Amino acid sequence: MDREQLKQLILQSLEHERGGVKVYETAVEAAVNDDLREEWTEYLEQTRRHVQILEGVCKKFEIDPEE
């Protein structure tokens, strides 16, 4: 895998996780069942952590995470 392929894979993963944050934020807001809200809140926090990790990877590889 060359550097450009790696860069694209990291950026696609970051975009995917950022999209997941939006989905879980919406799900938590819309939840009427407390158990589901709690479960989705956990997923939201995990997905936010994934975003942080991938942003850290971008920094290490000197990739603009907003590209």
Phi and psi restraints in degrees (range 20) as a CNS / XPLOR table:
assign (resid 1 and name C) (resid 2 and name N)
       (resid 2 and name CA) (resid 2 and name C) 1.0 -87.6 20.0 2
assign (resid 2 and name N) (resid 2 and name CA)
       (resid 2 and name C) (resid 3 and name N) 1.0 172.5 20.0 2
assign (resid 2 and name C) (resid 3 and name N)
       (resid 3 and name CA) (resid 3 and name C) 1.0 -60.7 20.0 2
assign (resid 3 and name N) (resid 3 and name CA)
       (resid 3 and name C) (resid 4 and name N) 1.0 -39.2 20.0 2
assign (resid 3 and name C) (resid 4 and name N)
       (resid 4 and name CA) (resid 4 and name C) 1.0 -65.7 20.0 2
assign (resid 4 and name N) (resid 4 and name CA)
       (resid 4 and name C) (resid 5 and name N) 1.0 -40.1 20.0 2
assign (resid 4 and name C) (resid 5 and name N)
       (resid 5 and name CA) (resid 5 and name C) 1.0 -64.2 20.0 2
assign (resid 5 and name N) (resid 5 and name CA)
       (resid 5 and name C) (resid 6 and name N) 1.0 -42.8 20.0 2
assign (resid 5 and name C) (resid 6 and name N)
       (resid 6 and name CA) (resid 6 and name C) 1.0 -61.8 20.0 2
assign (resid 6 and name N) (resid 6 and name CA)
       (resid 6 and name C) (resid 7 and name N) 1.0 -45.3 20.0 2
assign (resid 6 and name C) (resid 7 and name N)
       (resid 7 and name CA) (resid 7 and name C) 1.0 -58.1 20.0 2
assign (resid 7 and name N) (resid 7 and name CA)
       (resid 7 and name C) (resid 8 and name N) 1.0 -47.1 20.0 2
assign (resid 7 and name C) (resid 8 and name N)
       (resid 8 and name CA) (resid 8 and name C) 1.0 -64.7 20.0 2
assign (resid 8 and name N) (resid 8 and name CA)
       (resid 8 and name C) (resid 9 and name N) 1.0 -39.5 20.0 2
assign (resid 8 and name C) (resid 9 and name N)
       (resid 9 and name CA) (resid 9 and name C) 1.0 -63.2 20.0 2
assign (resid 9 and name N) (resid 9 and name CA)
       (resid 9 and name C) (resid 10 and name N) 1.0 -44.2 20.0 2
assign (resid 9 and name C) (resid 10 and name N)
       (resid 10 and name CA) (resid 10 and name C) 1.0 -63.9 20.0 2
assign (resid 10 and name N) (resid 10 and name CA)
       (resid 10 and name C) (resid 11 and name N) 1.0 -45.4 20.0 2
assign (resid 10 and name C) (resid 11 and name N)
       (resid 11 and name CA) (resid 11 and name C) 1.0 -65.7 20.0 2
assign (resid 11 and name N) (resid 11 and name CA)
       (resid 11 and name C) (resid 12 and name N) 1.0 -38.0 20.0 2
assign (resid 11 and name C) (resid 12 and name N)
       (resid 12 and name CA) (resid 12 and name C) 1.0 -66.3 20.0 2
assign (resid 12 and name N) (resid 12 and name CA)
       (resid 12 and name C) (resid 13 and name N) 1.0 -39.9 20.0 2
assign (resid 12 and name C) (resid 13 and name N)
       (resid 13 and name CA) (resid 13 and name C) 1.0 -63.9 20.0 2
assign (resid 13 and name N) (resid 13 and name CA)
       (resid 13 and name C) (resid 14 and name N) 1.0 -42.0 20.0 2
assign (resid 13 and name C) (resid 14 and name N)
       (resid 14 and name CA) (resid 14 and name C) 1.0 -63.4 20.0 2
assign (resid 14 and name N) (resid 14 and name CA)
       (resid 14 and name C) (resid 15 and name N) 1.0 -44.1 20.0 2
assign (resid 14 and name C) (resid 15 and name N)
       (resid 15 and name CA) (resid 15 and name C) 1.0 -61.4 20.0 2
assign (resid 15 and name N) (resid 15 and name CA)
       (resid 15 and name C) (resid 16 and name N) 1.0 -41.7 20.0 2
assign (resid 15 and name C) (resid 16 and name N)
       (resid 16 and name CA) (resid 16 and name C) 1.0 -61.3 20.0 2
assign (resid 16 and name N) (resid 16 and name CA)
       (resid 16 and name C) (resid 17 and name N) 1.0 -47.4 20.0 2
assign (resid 16 and name C) (resid 17 and name N)
       (resid 17 and name CA) (resid 17 and name C) 1.0 -66.9 20.0 2
assign (resid 17 and name N) (resid 17 and name CA)
       (resid 17 and name C) (resid 18 and name N) 1.0 -38.8 20.0 2
assign (resid 17 and name C) (resid 18 and name N)
       (resid 18 and name CA) (resid 18 and name C) 1.0 -63.0 20.0 2
assign (resid 18 and name N) (resid 18 and name CA)
       (resid 18 and name C) (resid 19 and name N) 1.0 -38.3 20.0 2
assign (resid 18 and name C) (resid 19 and name N)
       (resid 19 and name CA) (resid 19 and name C) 1.0 -63.5 20.0 2
assign (resid 19 and name N) (resid 19 and name CA)
       (resid 19 and name C) (resid 20 and name N) 1.0 -39.1 20.0 2
assign (resid 19 and name C) (resid 20 and name N)
       (resid 20 and name CA) (resid 20 and name C) 1.0 -61.7 20.0 2
assign (resid 20 and name N) (resid 20 and name CA)
       (resid 20 and name C) (resid 21 and name N) 1.0 -38.2 20.0 2
assign (resid 20 and name C) (resid 21 and name N)
       (resid 21 and name CA) (resid 21 and name C) 1.0 -59.4 20.0 2
assign (resid 21 and name N) (resid 21 and name CA)
       (resid 21 and name C) (resid 22 and name N) 1.0 -45.7 20.0 2
assign (resid 21 and name C) (resid 22 and name N)
       (resid 22 and name CA) (resid 22 and name C) 1.0 -63.0 20.0 2
assign (resid 22 and name N) (resid 22 and name CA)
       (resid 22 and name C) (resid 23 and name N) 1.0 -41.1 20.0 2
assign (resid 22 and name C) (resid 23 and name N)
       (resid 23 and name CA) (resid 23 and name C) 1.0 -62.0 20.0 2
assign (resid 23 and name N) (resid 23 and name CA)
       (resid 23 and name C) (resid 24 and name N) 1.0 -48.8 20.0 2
assign (resid 23 and name C) (resid 24 and name N)
       (resid 24 and name CA) (resid 24 and name C) 1.0 -68.3 20.0 2
assign (resid 24 and name N) (resid 24 and name CA)
       (resid 24 and name C) (resid 25 and name N) 1.0 -35.2 20.0 2
assign (resid 24 and name C) (resid 25 and name N)
       (resid 25 and name CA) (resid 25 and name C) 1.0 -59.7 20.0 2
assign (resid 25 and name N) (resid 25 and name CA)
       (resid 25 and name C) (resid 26 and name N) 1.0 -45.2 20.0 2
assign (resid 25 and name C) (resid 26 and name N)
       (resid 26 and name CA) (resid 26 and name C) 1.0 -64.7 20.0 2
assign (resid 26 and name N) (resid 26 and name CA)
       (resid 26 and name C) (resid 27 and name N) 1.0 -42.5 20.0 2
assign (resid 26 and name C) (resid 27 and name N)
       (resid 27 and name CA) (resid 27 and name C) 1.0 -62.6 20.0 2
assign (resid 27 and name N) (resid 27 and name CA)
       (resid 27 and name C) (resid 28 and name N) 1.0 -43.7 20.0 2
assign (resid 27 and name C) (resid 28 and name N)
       (resid 28 and name CA) (resid 28 and name C) 1.0 -63.3 20.0 2
assign (resid 28 and name N) (resid 28 and name CA)
       (resid 28 and name C) (resid 29 and name N) 1.0 -43.0 20.0 2
assign (resid 28 and name C) (resid 29 and name N)
       (resid 29 and name CA) (resid 29 and name C) 1.0 -62.6 20.0 2
assign (resid 29 and name N) (resid 29 and name CA)
       (resid 29 and name C) (resid 30 and name N) 1.0 -36.8 20.0 2
assign (resid 29 and name C) (resid 30 and name N)
       (resid 30 and name CA) (resid 30 and name C) 1.0 -88.3 20.0 2
assign (resid 30 and name N) (resid 30 and name CA)
       (resid 30 and name C) (resid 31 and name N) 1.0 -12.6 20.0 2
assign (resid 30 and name C) (resid 31 and name N)
       (resid 31 and name CA) (resid 31 and name C) 1.0 -63.2 20.0 2
assign (resid 31 and name N) (resid 31 and name CA)
       (resid 31 and name C) (resid 32 and name N) 1.0 133.2 20.0 2
assign (resid 31 and name C) (resid 32 and name N)
       (resid 32 and name CA) (resid 32 and name C) 1.0 -106.7 20.0 2
assign (resid 32 and name N) (resid 32 and name CA)
       (resid 32 and name C) (resid 33 and name N) 1.0 -15.9 20.0 2
assign (resid 32 and name C) (resid 33 and name N)
       (resid 33 and name CA) (resid 33 and name C) 1.0 -96.5 20.0 2
assign (resid 33 and name N) (resid 33 and name CA)
       (resid 33 and name C) (resid 34 and name N) 1.0 123.0 20.0 2
assign (resid 33 and name C) (resid 34 and name N)
       (resid 34 and name CA) (resid 34 and name C) 1.0 -61.5 20.0 2
assign (resid 34 and name N) (resid 34 and name CA)
       (resid 34 and name C) (resid 35 and name N) 1.0 -37.6 20.0 2
assign (resid 34 and name C) (resid 35 and name N)
       (resid 35 and name CA) (resid 35 and name C) 1.0 -64.3 20.0 2
assign (resid 35 and name N) (resid 35 and name CA)
       (resid 35 and name C) (resid 36 and name N) 1.0 -42.9 20.0 2
assign (resid 35 and name C) (resid 36 and name N)
       (resid 36 and name CA) (resid 36 and name C) 1.0 -66.0 20.0 2
assign (resid 36 and name N) (resid 36 and name CA)
       (resid 36 and name C) (resid 37 and name N) 1.0 -41.9 20.0 2
assign (resid 36 and name C) (resid 37 and name N)
       (resid 37 and name CA) (resid 37 and name C) 1.0 -58.3 20.0 2
assign (resid 37 and name N) (resid 37 and name CA)
       (resid 37 and name C) (resid 38 and name N) 1.0 -43.0 20.0 2
assign (resid 37 and name C) (resid 38 and name N)
       (resid 38 and name CA) (resid 38 and name C) 1.0 -64.2 20.0 2
assign (resid 38 and name N) (resid 38 and name CA)
       (resid 38 and name C) (resid 39 and name N) 1.0 -45.3 20.0 2
assign (resid 38 and name C) (resid 39 and name N)
       (resid 39 and name CA) (resid 39 and name C) 1.0 -62.8 20.0 2
assign (resid 39 and name N) (resid 39 and name CA)
       (resid 39 and name C) (resid 40 and name N) 1.0 -46.4 20.0 2
assign (resid 39 and name C) (resid 40 and name N)
       (resid 40 and name CA) (resid 40 and name C) 1.0 -67.9 20.0 2
assign (resid 40 and name N) (resid 40 and name CA)
       (resid 40 and name C) (resid 41 and name N) 1.0 -30.6 20.0 2
assign (resid 40 and name C) (resid 41 and name N)
       (resid 41 and name CA) (resid 41 and name C) 1.0 -64.9 20.0 2
assign (resid 41 and name N) (resid 41 and name CA)
       (resid 41 and name C) (resid 42 and name N) 1.0 -39.8 20.0 2
assign (resid 41 and name C) (resid 42 and name N)
       (resid 42 and name CA) (resid 42 and name C) 1.0 -62.3 20.0 2
assign (resid 42 and name N) (resid 42 and name CA)
       (resid 42 and name C) (resid 43 and name N) 1.0 -45.2 20.0 2
assign (resid 42 and name C) (resid 43 and name N)
       (resid 43 and name CA) (resid 43 and name C) 1.0 -62.6 20.0 2
assign (resid 43 and name N) (resid 43 and name CA)
       (resid 43 and name C) (resid 44 and name N) 1.0 -38.4 20.0 2
assign (resid 43 and name C) (resid 44 and name N)
       (resid 44 and name CA) (resid 44 and name C) 1.0 -60.9 20.0 2
assign (resid 44 and name N) (resid 44 and name CA)
       (resid 44 and name C) (resid 45 and name N) 1.0 -47.0 20.0 2
assign (resid 44 and name C) (resid 45 and name N)
       (resid 45 and name CA) (resid 45 and name C) 1.0 -63.8 20.0 2
assign (resid 45 and name N) (resid 45 and name CA)
       (resid 45 and name C) (resid 46 and name N) 1.0 -40.1 20.0 2
assign (resid 45 and name C) (resid 46 and name N)
       (resid 46 and name CA) (resid 46 and name C) 1.0 -62.8 20.0 2
assign (resid 46 and name N) (resid 46 and name CA)
       (resid 46 and name C) (resid 47 and name N) 1.0 -42.4 20.0 2
assign (resid 46 and name C) (resid 47 and name N)
       (resid 47 and name CA) (resid 47 and name C) 1.0 -69.3 20.0 2
assign (resid 47 and name N) (resid 47 and name CA)
       (resid 47 and name C) (resid 48 and name N) 1.0 -37.6 20.0 2
assign (resid 47 and name C) (resid 48 and name N)
       (resid 48 and name CA) (resid 48 and name C) 1.0 -61.3 20.0 2
assign (resid 48 and name N) (resid 48 and name CA)
       (resid 48 and name C) (resid 49 and name N) 1.0 -38.3 20.0 2
assign (resid 48 and name C) (resid 49 and name N)
       (resid 49 and name CA) (resid 49 and name C) 1.0 -65.3 20.0 2
assign (resid 49 and name N) (resid 49 and name CA)
       (resid 49 and name C) (resid 50 and name N) 1.0 -38.8 20.0 2
assign (resid 49 and name C) (resid 50 and name N)
       (resid 50 and name CA) (resid 50 and name C) 1.0 -61.0 20.0 2
assign (resid 50 and name N) (resid 50 and name CA)
       (resid 50 and name C) (resid 51 and name N) 1.0 -40.0 20.0 2
assign (resid 50 and name C) (resid 51 and name N)
       (resid 51 and name CA) (resid 51 and name C) 1.0 -61.6 20.0 2
assign (resid 51 and name N) (resid 51 and name CA)
       (resid 51 and name C) (resid 52 and name N) 1.0 -45.8 20.0 2
assign (resid 51 and name C) (resid 52 and name N)
       (resid 52 and name CA) (resid 52 and name C) 1.0 -59.4 20.0 2
assign (resid 52 and name N) (resid 52 and name CA)
       (resid 52 and name C) (resid 53 and name N) 1.0 -43.7 20.0 2
assign (resid 52 and name C) (resid 53 and name N)
       (resid 53 and name CA) (resid 53 and name C) 1.0 -62.9 20.0 2
assign (resid 53 and name N) (resid 53 and name CA)
       (resid 53 and name C) (resid 54 and name N) 1.0 -46.9 20.0 2
assign (resid 53 and name C) (resid 54 and name N)
       (resid 54 and name CA) (resid 54 and name C) 1.0 -66.3 20.0 2
assign (resid 54 and name N) (resid 54 and name CA)
       (resid 54 and name C) (resid 55 and name N) 1.0 -35.2 20.0 2
assign (resid 54 and name C) (resid 55 and name N)
       (resid 55 and name CA) (resid 55 and name C) 1.0 -64.3 20.0 2
assign (resid 55 and name N) (resid 55 and name CA)
       (resid 55 and name C) (resid 56 and name N) 1.0 -35.6 20.0 2
assign (resid 55 and name C) (resid 56 and name N)
       (resid 56 and name CA) (resid 56 and name C) 1.0 -66.0 20.0 2
assign (resid 56 and name N) (resid 56 and name CA)
       (resid 56 and name C) (resid 57 and name N) 1.0 -39.3 20.0 2
assign (resid 56 and name C) (resid 57 and name N)
       (resid 57 and name CA) (resid 57 and name C) 1.0 -62.3 20.0 2
assign (resid 57 and name N) (resid 57 and name CA)
       (resid 57 and name C) (resid 58 and name N) 1.0 -43.6 20.0 2
assign (resid 57 and name C) (resid 58 and name N)
       (resid 58 and name CA) (resid 58 and name C) 1.0 -57.7 20.0 2
assign (resid 58 and name N) (resid 58 and name CA)
       (resid 58 and name C) (resid 59 and name N) 1.0 -44.4 20.0 2
assign (resid 58 and name C) (resid 59 and name N)
       (resid 59 and name CA) (resid 59 and name C) 1.0 -61.7 20.0 2
assign (resid 59 and name N) (resid 59 and name CA)
       (resid 59 and name C) (resid 60 and name N) 1.0 -44.5 20.0 2
assign (resid 59 and name C) (resid 60 and name N)
       (resid 60 and name CA) (resid 60 and name C) 1.0 -62.8 20.0 2
assign (resid 60 and name N) (resid 60 and name CA)
       (resid 60 and name C) (resid 61 and name N) 1.0 -36.0 20.0 2
assign (resid 60 and name C) (resid 61 and name N)
       (resid 61 and name CA) (resid 61 and name C) 1.0 -93.3 20.0 2
assign (resid 61 and name N) (resid 61 and name CA)
       (resid 61 and name C) (resid 62 and name N) 1.0 5.9 20.0 2
assign (resid 61 and name C) (resid 62 and name N)
       (resid 62 and name CA) (resid 62 and name C) 1.0 55.5 20.0 2
assign (resid 62 and name N) (resid 62 and name CA)
       (resid 62 and name C) (resid 63 and name N) 1.0 50.3 20.0 2
assign (resid 62 and name C) (resid 63 and name N)
       (resid 63 and name CA) (resid 63 and name C) 1.0 -111.1 20.0 2
assign (resid 63 and name N) (resid 63 and name CA)
       (resid 63 and name C) (resid 64 and name N) 1.0 134.3 20.0 2
assign (resid 63 and name C) (resid 64 and name N)
       (resid 64 and name CA) (resid 64 and name C) 1.0 -73.5 20.0 2
assign (resid 64 and name N) (resid 64 and name CA)
       (resid 64 and name C) (resid 65 and name N) 1.0 113.3 20.0 2
assign (resid 64 and name C) (resid 65 and name N)
       (resid 65 and name CA) (resid 65 and name C) 1.0 -68.9 20.0 2
assign (resid 65 and name N) (resid 65 and name CA)
       (resid 65 and name C) (resid 66 and name N) 1.0 -11.0 20.0 2
assign (resid 65 and name C) (resid 66 and name N)
       (resid 66 and name CA) (resid 66 and name C) 1.0 -95.7 20.0 2
assign (resid 66 and name N) (resid 66 and name CA)
       (resid 66 and name C) (resid 67 and name N) 1.0 -0.5 20.0 2
